Amino acid sequence: MAWYRLAYRPAIIADLATVELSMAQRLFDKTKWIASNIENLRHEPIASDLPALSKYAVEDWRIFYSIDRDDHLVDIHRIVRHTECRL
């Protein structure tokens, strides 16, 4: 099983800036879990016009990410409450 690195978009800082510290840590830990379990998860596109973008739910939060299998990279695009999702 290949190891995947994580990359976080700059928006992640703003996404987690107002979140309670314990939840922010949980969400951050879950991104690491996603990267270490990439081969065991189903990565369904969130929309037909965004085929490379997937999401993972953690309580009422959503982690939006894409996978670059050639570079073994998981790119975390956003972490938002599901009520803020506009997709």
N, CA, C and O atoms as a Tinker XYZ file with bonds, in Angstrom:
   348  protein
     1  N      0.842000   -1.178000    0.000000    73     2
     2  CA     0.000000    0.000000    0.000000    64     1     3
     3  C      0.884000    1.237000    0.000000    63     2     4     5
     4  O      1.800000    1.356000    0.814000    81     3
     5  N      0.608000    2.150000   -0.910000    73     3     6
     6  CA     1.399000    3.377000   -1.038000    64     5     7
     7  C      1.004000    4.399000    0.028000    63     6     8     9
     8  O     -0.151000    4.477000    0.445000    81     7
     9  N      1.981000    5.166000    0.447000    73     7    10
    10  CA     1.742000    6.260000    1.388000    64     9    11
    11  C      1.344000    7.493000    0.614000    63    10    12    13
    12  O      1.885000    7.764000   -0.457000    81    11
    13  N      0.411000    8.233000    1.145000    73    11    14
    14  CA    -0.041000    9.473000    0.526000    64    13    15
    15  C      0.304000   10.653000    1.426000    63    14    16    17
    16  O      0.098000   10.623000    2.639000    81    15
    17  N      0.837000   11.691000    0.789000    73    15    18
    18  CA     1.137000   12.927000    1.512000    64    17    19
    19  C     -0.111000   13.794000    1.527000    63    18    20    21
    20  O     -1.025000   13.602000    0.725000    81    19
    21  N     -0.140000   14.745000    2.444000    73    19    22
    22  CA    -1.257000   15.684000    2.540000    64    21    23
    23  C     -0.810000   17.071000    2.137000    63    22    24    25
    24  O      0.309000   17.488000    2.436000    81    23
    25  N     -1.694000   17.783000    1.456000    73    23    26
    26  CA    -1.493000   19.194000    1.139000    64    25    27
    27  C     -2.768000   19.918000    1.532000    63    26    28    29
    28  O     -3.869000   19.454000    1.235000    81    27
    29  N     -2.623000   21.038000    2.190000    73    27    30
    30  CA    -3.773000   21.824000    2.630000    64    29    31
    31  C     -3.815000   23.146000    1.878000    63    30    32    33
    32  O     -2.814000   23.858000    1.797000    81    31
    33  N     -4.972000   23.466000    1.332000    73    31    34
    34  CA    -5.162000   24.757000    0.682000    64    33    35
    35  C     -5.172000   25.850000    1.748000    63    34    36    37
    36  O     -5.541000   25.587000    2.892000    81    35
    37  N     -4.772000   27.077000    1.392000    73    35    38
    38  CA    -4.760000   28.184000    2.366000    64    37    39
    39  C     -6.122000   28.434000    3.023000    63    38    40    41
    40  O     -6.175000   28.925000    4.150000    81    39
    41  N     -7.202000   28.111000    2.351000    73    39    42
    42  CA    -8.540000   28.331000    2.912000    64    41    43
    43  C     -8.785000   27.511000    4.181000    63    42    44    45
    44  O     -9.662000   27.852000    4.974000    81    43
    45  N     -8.035000   26.452000    4.376000    73    43    46
    46  CA    -8.223000   25.595000    5.552000    64    45    47
    47  C     -7.986000   26.380000    6.836000    63    46    48    49
    48  O     -8.670000   26.153000    7.834000    81    47
    49  N     -7.040000   27.287000    6.824000    73    47    50
    50  CA    -6.760000   28.105000    8.011000    64    49    51
    51  C     -8.007000   28.892000    8.395000    63    50    52    53
    52  O     -8.385000   28.921000    9.566000    81    51
    53  N     -8.643000   29.526000    7.426000    73    51    54
    54  CA    -9.868000   30.279000    7.694000    64    53    55
    55  C    -11.010000   29.344000    8.090000    63    54    56    57
    56  O    -11.814000   29.679000    8.961000    81    55
    57  N    -11.084000   28.173000    7.454000    73    55    58
    58  CA   -12.143000   27.220000    7.768000    64    57    59
    59  C    -12.114000   26.805000    9.232000    63    58    60    61
    60  O    -13.164000   26.657000    9.856000    81    59
    61  N    -10.918000   26.616000    9.781000    73    59    62
    62  CA   -10.786000   26.099000   11.144000    64    61    63
    63  C    -10.512000   27.172000   12.194000    63    62    64    65
    64  O    -10.415000   26.859000   13.380000    81    63
    65  N    -10.388000   28.426000   11.779000    73    63    66
    66  CA   -10.020000   29.511000   12.702000    64    65    67
    67  C    -11.022000   29.703000   13.834000    63    66    68    69
    68  O    -10.627000   30.037000   14.951000    81    67
    69  N    -12.284000   29.504000   13.574000    73    67    70
    70  CA   -13.307000   29.761000   14.593000    64    69    71
    71  C    -13.878000   28.494000   15.210000    63    70    72    73
    72  O    -14.812000   28.553000   16.009000    81    71
    73  N    -13.323000   27.363000   14.844000    73    71    74
    74  CA   -13.812000   26.074000   15.344000    64    73    75
    75  C    -13.200000   25.797000   16.709000    63    74    76    77
    76  O    -12.042000   26.128000   16.963000    81    75
    77  N    -13.988000   25.188000   17.579000    73    75    78
    78  CA   -13.474000   24.778000   18.890000    64    77    79
    79  C    -12.231000   23.912000   18.684000    63    78    80    81
    80  O    -12.191000   23.079000   17.779000    81    79
    81  N    -11.236000   24.111000   19.517000    73    79    82
    82  CA    -9.935000   23.465000   19.354000    64    81    83
    83  C    -10.039000   21.939000   19.253000    63    82    84    85
    84  O     -9.378000   21.334000   18.408000    81    83
    85  N    -10.852000   21.317000   20.094000    73    83    86
    86  CA   -10.956000   19.849000   20.051000    64    85    87
    87  C    -11.549000   19.374000   18.728000    63    86    88    89
    88  O    -11.123000   18.347000   18.200000    81    87
    89  N    -12.522000   20.101000   18.184000    73    87    90
    90  CA   -13.103000   19.705000   16.895000    64    89    91
    91  C    -12.124000   19.976000   15.760000    63    90    92    93
    92  O    -12.020000   19.177000   14.830000    81    91
    93  N    -11.411000   21.084000   15.826000    73    91    94
    94  CA   -10.408000   21.374000   14.797000    64    93    95
    95  C     -9.354000   20.272000   14.774000    63    94    96    97
    96  O     -8.936000   19.837000   13.701000    81    95
    97  N     -8.924000   19.820000   15.944000    73    95    98
    98  CA    -7.934000   18.739000   16.017000    64    97    99
    99  C     -8.513000   17.447000   15.454000    63    98   100   101
   100  O     -7.822000   16.711000   14.749000    81    99
   101  N     -9.767000   17.169000   15.758000    73    99   102
   102  CA   -10.417000   15.957000   15.246000    64   101   103
   103  C    -10.491000   15.986000   13.719000    63   102   104   105
   104  O    -10.226000   14.980000   13.061000    81   103
   105  N    -10.852000   17.140000   13.162000    73   103   106
   106  CA   -10.934000   17.272000   11.702000    64   105   107
   107  C     -9.555000   17.136000   11.063000    63   106   108   109
   108  O     -9.404000   16.483000   10.030000    81   107
   109  N     -8.558000   17.750000   11.678000    73   107   110
   110  CA    -7.191000   17.632000   11.186000    64   109   111
   111  C     -6.733000   16.177000   11.227000    63   110   112   113
   112  O     -6.137000   15.686000   10.268000    81   111
   113  N     -7.008000   15.485000   12.333000    73   111   114
   114  CA    -6.648000   14.069000   12.456000    64   113   115
   115  C     -7.365000   13.223000   11.401000    63   114   116   117
   116  O     -6.795000   12.265000   10.879000    81   115
   117  N     -8.610000   13.578000   11.090000    73   115   118
   118  CA    -9.364000   12.813000   10.100000    64   117   119
   119  C     -8.754000   12.969000    8.712000    63   118   120   121
   120  O     -8.807000   12.031000    7.916000    81   119
   121  N     -8.174000   14.129000    8.399000    73   119   122
   122  CA    -7.516000   14.280000    7.097000    64   121   123
   123  C     -6.325000   13.326000    7.006000    63   122   124   125
   124  O     -6.067000   12.746000    5.951000    81   123
   125  N     -5.607000   13.170000    8.106000    73   123   126
   126  CA    -4.487000   12.221000    8.115000    64   125   127
   127  C     -4.994000   10.797000    7.963000    63   126   128   129
   128  O     -4.365000    9.986000    7.284000    81   127
   129  N     -6.120000   10.485000    8.586000    73   127   130
   130  CA    -6.722000    9.164000    8.471000    64   129   131
   131  C     -7.141000    8.888000    7.026000    63   130   132   133
   132  O     -6.923000    7.789000    6.515000    81   131
   133  N     -7.739000    9.881000    6.371000    73   131   134
   134  CA    -8.136000    9.720000    4.965000    64   133   135
   135  C     -6.909000    9.371000    4.120000    63   134   136   137
   136  O     -6.951000    8.446000    3.309000    81   135
   137  N     -5.824000   10.113000    4.314000    73   135   138
   138  CA    -4.604000    9.876000    3.531000    64   137   139
   139  C     -4.033000    8.485000    3.784000    63   138   140   141
   140  O     -3.488000    7.868000    2.869000    81   139
   141  N     -4.149000    7.992000    4.993000    73   139   142
   142  CA    -3.588000    6.675000    5.295000    64   141   143
   143  C     -4.525000    5.530000    4.908000    63   142   144   145
   144  O     -4.120000    4.368000    4.925000    81   143
   145  N     -5.762000    5.846000    4.563000    73   143   146
   146  CA    -6.733000    4.819000    4.184000    64   145   147
   147  C     -7.282000    5.033000    2.777000    63   146   148   149
   148  O     -8.387000    4.587000    2.469000    81   147
   149  N     -6.537000    5.696000    1.942000    73   147   150
   150  CA    -6.987000    6.083000    0.613000    64   149   151
   151  C     -7.474000    4.893000   -0.213000    63   150   152   153
   152  O     -8.458000    5.005000   -0.944000    81   151
   153  N     -6.796000    3.766000   -0.099000    73   151   154
   154  CA    -7.148000    2.584000   -0.895000    64   153   155
   155  C     -8.388000    1.871000   -0.359000    63   154   156   157
   156  O     -8.979000    1.063000   -1.075000    81   155
   157  N     -8.794000    2.143000    0.865000    73   155   158
   158  CA    -9.920000    1.455000    1.489000    64   157   159
   159  C    -11.219000    2.244000    1.434000    63   158   160   161
   160  O    -12.253000    1.746000    1.880000    81   159
   161  N    -11.195000    3.443000    0.908000    73   159   162
   162  CA   -12.369000    4.306000    0.879000    64   161   163
   163  C    -12.925000    4.432000   -0.527000    63   162   164   165
   164  O    -12.191000    4.317000   -1.508000    81   163
   165  N    -14.233000    4.669000   -0.620000    73   163   166
   166  CA   -14.855000    4.993000   -1.903000    64   165   167
   167  C    -14.769000    6.511000   -2.061000    63   166   168   169
   168  O    -15.158000    7.253000   -1.159000    81   167
   169  N    -14.277000    6.958000   -3.170000    73   167   170
   170  CA   -14.117000    8.386000   -3.422000    64   169   171
   171  C    -15.037000    8.780000   -4.566000    63   170   172   173
   172  O    -14.611000    8.882000   -5.717000    81   171
   173  N    -16.303000    9.000000   -4.235000    73   171   174
   174  CA   -17.279000    9.350000   -5.250000    64   173   175
   175  C    -17.242000   10.850000   -5.499000    63   174   176   177
   176  O    -17.156000   11.628000   -4.550000    81   175
   177  N    -17.306000   11.268000   -6.755000    73   175   178
   178  CA   -17.310000   12.702000   -7.061000    64   177   179
   179  C    -18.527000   13.375000   -6.438000    63   178   180   181
   180  O    -19.606000   12.787000   -6.370000    81   179
   181  N    -18.346000   14.605000   -5.986000    73   179   182
   182  CA   -19.467000   15.313000   -5.357000    64   181   183
   183  C    -20.441000   15.861000   -6.388000    63   182   184   185
   184  O    -21.602000   16.118000   -6.070000    81   183
   185  N    -19.979000   16.041000   -7.617000    73   183   186
   186  CA   -20.840000   16.531000   -8.698000    64   185   187
   187  C    -20.246000   16.095000  -10.030000    63   186   188   189
   188  O    -19.044000   15.855000  -10.138000    81   187
   189  N    -21.096000   15.996000  -11.034000    73   187   190
   190  CA   -20.614000   15.535000  -12.339000    64   189   191
   191  C    -19.631000   16.521000  -12.977000    63   190   192   193
   192  O    -18.761000   16.118000  -13.749000    81   191
   193  N    -19.771000   17.819000  -12.653000    73   191   194
   194  CA   -18.842000   18.796000  -13.217000    64   193   195
   195  C    -17.588000   18.973000  -12.365000    63   194   196   197
   196  O    -16.716000   19.772000  -12.706000    81   195
   197  N    -17.493000   18.229000  -11.253000    73   195   198
   198  CA   -16.304000   18.227000  -10.390000    64   197   199
   199  C    -15.867000   16.782000  -10.142000    63   198   200   201
   200  O    -15.912000   16.317000   -9.003000    81   199
   201  N    -15.449000   16.069000  -11.179000    73   199   202
   202  CA   -15.187000   14.632000  -11.037000    64   201   203
   203  C    -14.014000   14.279000  -10.131000    63   202   204   205
   204  O    -13.947000   13.150000   -9.646000    81   203
   205  N    -13.097000   15.192000   -9.888000    73   203   206
   206  CA   -11.928000   14.873000   -9.075000    64   205   207
   207  C    -12.116000   15.229000   -7.601000    63   206   208   209
   208  O    -11.257000   14.905000   -6.781000    81   207
   209  N    -13.209000   15.879000   -7.252000    73   207   210
   210  CA   -13.427000   16.343000   -5.880000    64   209   211
   211  C    -14.364000   15.400000   -5.140000    63   210   212   213
   212  O    -15.462000   15.100000   -5.608000    81   211
   213  N    -13.913000   14.935000   -3.974000    73   211   214
   214  CA   -14.708000   14.046000   -3.134000    64   213   215
   215  C    -14.920000   14.710000   -1.788000    63   214   216   217
   216  O    -14.299000   15.726000   -1.475000    81   215
   217  N    -15.825000   14.110000   -0.978000    73   215   218
   218  CA   -16.027000   14.644000    0.370000    64   217   219
   219  C    -16.127000   13.515000    1.367000    63   218   220   221
   220  O    -16.497000   12.388000    1.035000    81   219
   221  N    -15.786000   13.849000    2.608000    73   219   222
   222  CA   -15.876000   12.897000    3.708000    64   221   223
   223  C    -16.575000   13.617000    4.854000    63   222   224   225
   224  O    -16.236000   14.759000    5.165000    81   223
   225  N    -17.547000   12.964000    5.485000    73   223   226
   226  CA   -18.322000   13.577000    6.557000    64   225   227
   227  C    -17.749000   13.217000    7.921000    63   226   228   229
   228  O    -17.393000   12.069000    8.187000    81   227
   229  N    -17.673000   14.234000    8.778000    73   227   230
   230  CA   -17.300000   14.070000   10.177000    64   229   231
   231  C    -18.332000   14.875000   10.970000    63   230   232   233
   232  O    -18.267000   16.103000   11.021000    81   231
   233  N    -19.278000   14.173000   11.585000    73   231   234
   234  CA   -20.434000   14.799000   12.233000    64   233   235
   235  C    -21.097000   15.751000   11.249000    63   234   236   237
   236  O    -21.494000   15.324000   10.165000    81   235
   237  N    -21.228000   17.038000   11.596000    73   235   238
   238  CA   -21.880000   17.969000   10.669000    64   237   239
   239  C    -20.869000   18.756000    9.838000    63   238   240   241
   240  O    -21.184000   19.823000    9.312000    81   239
   241  N    -19.662000   18.225000    9.725000    73   239   242
   242  CA   -18.598000   18.843000    8.925000    64   241   243
   243  C    -18.341000   18.017000    7.673000    63   242   244   245
   244  O    -18.583000   16.810000    7.649000    81   243
   245  N    -17.850000   18.680000    6.637000    73   243   246
   246  CA   -17.477000   17.995000    5.405000    64   245   247
   247  C    -16.045000   18.379000    5.034000    63   246   248   249
   248  O    -15.678000   19.554000    5.038000    81   247
   249  N    -15.252000   17.365000    4.716000    73   247   250
   250  CA   -13.879000   17.563000    4.252000    64   249   251
   251  C    -13.897000   17.320000    2.748000    63   250   252   253
   252  O    -14.216000   16.221000    2.296000    81   251
   253  N    -13.554000   18.352000    1.973000    73   251   254
   254  CA   -13.510000   18.246000    0.513000    64   253   255
   255  C    -12.055000   18.053000    0.091000    63   254   256   257
   256  O    -11.172000   18.808000    0.497000    81   255
   257  N    -11.823000   17.035000   -0.726000    73   255   258
   258  CA   -10.447000   16.687000   -1.085000    64   257   259
   259  C    -10.381000   16.112000   -2.495000    63   258   260   261
   260  O    -11.385000   15.679000   -3.061000    81   259
   261  N     -9.179000   16.121000   -3.040000    73   259   262
   262  CA    -8.908000   15.457000   -4.311000    64   261   263
   263  C     -7.671000   14.585000   -4.127000    63   262   264   265
   264  O     -6.880000   14.788000   -3.206000    81   263
   265  N     -7.522000   13.621000   -5.015000    73   263   266
   266  CA    -6.417000   12.658000   -4.915000    64   265   267
   267  C     -5.594000   12.705000   -6.193000    63   266   268   269
   268  O     -6.133000   12.635000   -7.297000    81   267
   269  N     -4.300000   12.824000   -6.029000    73   267   270
   270  CA    -3.371000   12.693000   -7.151000    64   269   271
   271  C     -2.634000   11.376000   -6.944000    63   270   272   273
   272  O     -1.679000   11.305000   -6.172000    81   271
   273  N     -3.076000   10.353000   -7.627000    73   271   274
   274  CA    -2.503000    9.014000   -7.431000    64   273   275
   275  C     -1.085000    8.895000   -7.989000    63   274   276   277
   276  O     -0.295000    8.089000   -7.498000    81   275
   277  N     -0.758000    9.684000   -9.003000    73   275   278
   278  CA     0.595000    9.645000   -9.559000    64   277   279
   279  C      1.619000   10.195000   -8.564000    63   278   280   281
   280  O      2.705000    9.635000   -8.415000    81   279
   281  N      1.272000   11.289000   -7.884000    73   279   282
   282  CA     2.180000   11.912000   -6.909000    64   281   283
   283  C      1.924000   11.446000   -5.481000    63   282   284   285
   284  O      2.601000   11.894000   -4.555000    81   283
   285  N      0.959000   10.558000   -5.291000    73   283   286
   286  CA     0.587000   10.068000   -3.952000    64   285   287
   287  C      0.304000   11.237000   -3.018000    63   286   288   289
   288  O      0.931000   11.393000   -1.969000    81   287
   289  N     -0.669000   12.059000   -3.438000    73   287   290
   290  CA    -0.994000   13.284000   -2.714000    64   289   291
   291  C     -2.497000   13.396000   -2.512000    63   290   292   293
   292  O     -3.275000   13.188000   -3.442000    81   291
   293  N     -2.899000   13.726000   -1.296000    73   291   294
   294  CA    -4.286000   14.062000   -0.998000    64   293   295
   295  C     -4.306000   15.563000   -0.744000    63   294   296   297
   296  O     -3.653000   16.061000    0.173000    81   295
   297  N     -5.060000   16.268000   -1.563000    73   295   298
   298  CA    -5.144000   17.723000   -1.480000    64   297   299
   299  C     -6.448000   18.091000   -0.783000    63   298   300   301
   300  O     -7.531000   17.845000   -1.314000    81   299
   301  N     -6.342000   18.679000    0.403000    73   299   302
   302  CA    -7.520000   19.086000    1.166000    64   301   303
   303  C     -7.902000   20.493000    0.718000    63   302   304   305
   304  O     -7.146000   21.446000    0.909000    81   303
   305  N     -9.091000   20.608000    0.118000    73   303   306
   306  CA    -9.528000   21.890000   -0.442000    64   305   307
   307  C    -10.253000   22.756000    0.578000    63   306   308   309
   308  O     -9.960000   23.944000    0.708000    81   307
   309  N    -11.191000   22.166000    1.297000    73   307   310
   310  CA   -11.982000   22.923000    2.273000    64   309   311
   311  C    -12.443000   21.987000    3.376000    63   310   312   313
   312  O    -12.545000   20.776000    3.182000    81   311
   313  N    -12.722000   22.575000    4.550000    73   311   314
   314  CA   -13.366000   21.871000    5.655000    64   313   315
   315  C    -14.455000   22.811000    6.152000    63   314   316   317
   316  O    -14.164000   23.850000    6.744000    81   315
   317  N    -15.713000   22.443000    5.910000    73   315   318
   318  CA   -16.831000   23.332000    6.240000    64   317   319
   319  C    -17.985000   22.557000    6.860000    63   318   320   321
   320  O    -18.103000   21.343000    6.697000    81   319
   321  N    -18.830000   23.290000    7.576000    73   319   322
   322  CA   -20.064000   22.690000    8.094000    64   321   323
   323  C    -20.966000   22.355000    6.911000    63   322   324   325
   324  O    -20.973000   23.058000    5.901000    81   323
   325  N    -21.712000   21.293000    7.049000    73   323   326
   326  CA   -22.562000   20.874000    5.930000    64   325   327
   327  C    -23.583000   21.944000    5.574000    63   326   328   329
   328  O    -24.010000   22.017000    4.422000    81   327
   329  N    -23.984000   22.771000    6.522000    73   327   330
   330  CA   -24.940000   23.840000    6.227000    64   329   331
   331  C    -24.332000   24.946000    5.370000    63   330   332   333
   332  O    -25.059000   25.744000    4.777000    81   331
   333  N    -23.006000   24.997000    5.302000    73   331   334
   334  CA   -22.312000   25.996000    4.491000    64   333   335
   335  C    -21.987000   25.483000    3.098000    63   334   336   337
   336  O    -21.516000   26.248000    2.257000    81   335
   337  N    -22.229000   24.210000    2.838000    73   335   338
   338  CA   -21.935000   23.623000    1.533000    64   337   339
   339  C    -22.921000   24.158000    0.507000    63   338   340   341
   340  O    -24.133000   24.134000    0.724000    81   339
   341  N    -22.410000   24.625000   -0.575000    73   339   342
   342  CA   -23.248000   25.190000   -1.617000    64   341   343
   343  C    -23.213000   24.335000   -2.881000    63   342   344   345
   344  O    -23.538000   24.818000   -3.965000    81   343
   345  N    -22.823000   23.078000   -2.749000    73   343   346
   346  CA   -22.698000   22.206000   -3.929000    64   345   347
   347  C    -23.948000   21.410000   -4.145000    63   346   348
   348  O    -24.024000   20.624000   -5.090000    81   347
